Structure formats: structure tokens, C-alpha cells
Amino acid sequence: MADGNSSDEDFSDDWVLYSQRPEWSDIEPLPQDDGENPVVMIQYSERFRDVYGYLRTIMSRQEKSERALELTKDAAKLNAANYTVWQYRRDILKALNSDLYEELSYIGSVIAENPKNYQVWHHRRVIVEWLDDPSSELALTESILDMDAKNYHAWQHRQWVIKNYNLFDNELFYVDRLISEDMRNNSAWNERFFVLKHGGFTPEVLEREVNYVMTRVGLIKNNESPWNFLRGLLQQGTGKLGQFPTVVDFCEDLYNDGIRSPYLLAFLVDLYEEKYFDIVAAGGNPAEAEEYHVKVQDLCESMANQHDKIRSKYWRYIAENFRRKASERATTGSGRNGV
């Protein structure tokens, strides 16, 4: 059993080693086996060696008892990332038919101290599944997200709960609060998209969300999160970036007002490329198509030379790829992808 790193910080000064506890006198602890010639000897603390030595013996005997359960708690306190400890704890909980609501309370406190630990969140999920009761999960994740609004594990757990127990009803209200507090919270924007995708992109939803995101882009133009949301919304909902004239007008108004956010310019590159190929495919006005062709080239050059210089090679590739597709479309009459 790999023990990993240890910490004694959470133990009180009056904590007694298991080797000094009379109730454990029947157990001979098994030491860590690092082989005959270990490359690096880990300097475990005395407390760590003591707890894990007794845990190895208990596990080798497959003892499922209250004292074994308490031992796993001490082992987890020393190394909350040890998945073997949590698995054995679950085995004991099952064997003893333990009160799982007490376990929820316990693991909630562990998560509060280790909010970015995968193993503790996984343990929580298993207990919720056993109970088939998600009633505490939204409140728990909200408390963790209040500390760190972008905690990946909390969001992952929250989405799992919402999806598996159909708790979508009030999520948009919660997400709206987070976005109002921090419009650059990409996790909240992702959660909004997650909820909308579940309900479906009806015309009413699309119109509402387009207005919602444009309002927020208008407040902070150079904000990647809502631009990504807008792009995903239009591509998933309509398959076209230019489906809503209000969006086209909004973006062009920003540009004409002198806004040069790279996220706006990147959106316009894709929008104008889309318009170019739509005109060509429909046999439209060649002069209008050429206008969009020039706009795509100019915007890519602007990004490469001024507004997104760190990715200059990328934007030159985008420009060249567009020229290639446009040329192939002109000579072969193939579709927008030009291949």
C-alpha cells in the first residue's frame, strides 16, 4: 500500500500513538516495505509510521470493526489523497451497516479542509449514491465555491448531482448570481451552458441568452468567458454565428466604436468567413463575397501583428487556410470546408 506524503498538523498534542494504546495491544504493526535497496528513503514521521503500520495489519486481516473505522479516519487525516484508505473505509462502513448520514457529515468536514482532493470528493459521491439522497449536495458545493468559485472538483460534483437527480430548476438563478459577482468566472459561464444544453436551445431560450450575454459583453468587452459562451450558444443552437442579425450588428458596432478586444476580432474572423462561404455557396454577389474575404484577411493580419501577437503564427495559419479553402471552393465548387 503506497502511503504518499504525510502531515501531522491536524492532530492534537495529546494524541496517543496506537502502539501505546492498550486496546490495540493485540496488533503487531506491519512496517512500510520499500524493498532491499530503495532509491529514496521517505522520512515518515513517527505518527505516520505508527498509524499506517497498524492499518496495514488491519487490512491484511480484513478486520471490519469500529476501531478499524476510526483508524482509517486517522490515516486519512495524515494523507487524504490515499485512495486505498478511503476504499477500505467504505468496505468497513458496509460491513458495519454504519450511519451514512454521519459519514456525510464527516466527509463534508474533510472536504472543507481538502477542497481540491479528488479522493474525498469521490468518497462523498459514493456515499450519496448509497443513500440515494442528494439533498445536501448543492449547499455543500455552494459553500466550497464561496471559498473558490473555480474549484473544478466542486463544479464536477455539482454537475453530477444536478444531472443524476434532475436538480436543474434553480441552477440558472445561482449561476446568474455568480456571474453578477464576477463576470470573468468562466466556471459559472460553463455551468450556465451546461444547464441550457440540458433544457434544449429553443428559439425563446436562444433569444433570451443572446440578449443576456450581449449585455454582459457590453459591460466588459475584453472578457473571454462570455465570448466563448456566445460562440457555443450560436453554434449549438443554430449552427451559425450570423443567425441573429442583432449579434452581427452588436459586434460590428463594437468594432466601429474602436473596440479591439482579441475575442471580438476572433469572433468576427469566424463570422465573416461564414458569411463569405454562405454567399459563394448561394451564388451571391461576388463583390460582397470579396468584401468579406478581405475582412477575414485584414482581421487575421491585425491579430497577428498587433492584438494577439503571441499567437501570430496561428493567425497567419488561419488566414492561409481560409485562402486555400476559398480557392478550392472557387475551382471545384465544393462546400464550405473546401475539402
Secondary structure, DSSP 4 states (H G I P E B T S, - for coil): --------TTS-TT---GGG-GGGTT--PPPP---SS-SS-----HHHHHHHHHHHHHHHHT--SHHHHHHHHHHHHH-TT-HHHHHHHHHHHHHHT--HHHHHHHHHHHHHH-TT-HHHHHHHHHHHHHHT--TTHHHHHHHHHHH-TT-HHHHHHHHHHHHHHT--TTHHHHHHHHHHH-TT-HHHHHHHHHHHHHH---HHHHHHHHHHHHHHHHH-SS-HHHHHHHHHHHHHHTS-TTS-HHHHHHHHHHHHTT---HHHHHHHHHHHHHHHHHHHHTT--HHHHHHHHHHHHHHHHHIIIIISGGGHHHHHHHHHHHHHHHHHHHHH---TT--
